[in-house]
Amino acid sequence: MLEMHQVVYRRQASSFELSVPRLTLKPGITLLVGPNGAGKSSLLQLLATARFPDSGIIRYDGLGVERDLAAIRARIGFVPSGVELYEQMTVTKLLRYFAELKGGLAAGELEWLIESFHLGDYRAHKIKTLAQGVRQRVALAQAWIASPSFLFLDEPLNALDTLERLHFTRFVAAHSRSRTIVVSTHEMNEWEAWADHVLWFEEGLPCFYGTAEEWTEGLPASVWTGTVVQGAHRRFDPAQLLHIRPEDGYDELRLLGSRCPGAGFEPALTTLEDAYFIRCRYRAGIAGR
Ligand SMILES: Nc1ncnc2c1ncn2[C@@H]1O[C@H](COP(=O)(O)OP(=O)(O)OP(=O)(O)O)[C@@H](O)[C@H]1O
């Protein structure tokens, strides 16, 4: 359990302020979403103890940084955005080095990391020679050293190819039980099947935290799919339109609306990303904002 209480953090050399009055993050996968500059990376840096708040408290299963920083850090795995790795080290040496910082490798752990993150072909390769996606896999692998209870992943799918994205999201899901994992992402669709909770940030403030079901329920609009004659989509507000697929003589539409947009339309399942669009578009109409 991860608890934040009256946390305020002001970013130096900018007017940005992050403020979390009260928030308890539950075990499982929490998707951290919000626009550029909302404070997602800043929040993850605070949670990972890479930065400290100006005021307020963060507790990790009851432990606080003022007394138990080393013990807390030993239980955290962190992948910052744009992570920098030691370019001259080989993959094996780098993983061993990160493991030393966390108290050493358990028996078989190095092999498990190399296998889990598909790094077998790169053991003896220097970091500077690796493609971006392979570097990212090394960055992800180091976060799993020592089986952390808390994982903070800043846009972890960046640079991964399509198959590796699927592999990684499945891997995280398979290892999310009894861990608190916070994943910042602009790609909600890729986490659709695995997200337990959603945390929405805007301008340094949390404006929603709840289960994935709560995120998609009770919204002021739904998603509708249907067909219209070609060009007729122009009668809809462009902000409502999610997809337009031109077919032979007609357009297939997917759009947001508080009621059925007309004959030939039917309700569609609201995805996590749809709910994000709805919440942004109808913000003023959503209670609790
Ligand atoms: N290195 C920096 N120096 C000074 N200010 C910064 C720096 N990085 C971010 N900021 C400020 O902090 C604010 C929050 O940035 P942050 O990176 O936490 O947002 P974010 O939600 O992660 O954005 P993105 O989706 O683009 O990654 C930014 O608007 C910016 O003003």
The ligand as a Gaussian input file, in Angstrom:
#p B3LYP/6-31G(d) Opt

LIG

0 1
 N       13.878000      19.293000     -16.380000
 C       12.953000      20.192000     -16.056000
 N       13.290000      21.418000     -15.616000
 C       12.366000      22.314000     -15.254000
 N       11.051000      22.090000     -15.317000
 C       10.653000      20.899000     -15.748000
 C       11.561000      19.886000     -16.149000
 N       10.856000      18.801000     -16.532000
 C        9.568000      19.129000     -16.374000
 N        9.435000      20.378000     -15.909000
 C        8.182000      21.082000     -15.585000
 O        7.360000      20.233000     -14.830000
 C        6.062000      20.141000     -15.437000
 C        5.608000      18.704000     -15.264000
 O        6.404000      17.887000     -16.106000
 P        6.327000      16.319000     -16.106000
 O        7.478000      15.856000     -16.964000
 O        6.241000      15.816000     -14.721000
 O        4.924000      16.075000     -16.851000
 P        4.383000      14.781000     -17.614000
 O        2.939000      14.657000     -17.256000
 O        5.255000      13.619000     -17.298000
 O        4.529000      15.171000     -19.145000
 P        4.750000      14.222000     -20.436000
 O        3.449000      13.526000     -20.703000
 O        5.100000      15.212000     -21.505000
 O        5.881000      13.295000     -20.125000
 C        6.238000      20.588000     -16.887000
 O        5.149000      21.304000     -17.357000
 C        7.421000      21.507000     -16.809000
 O        6.951000      22.831000     -16.613000

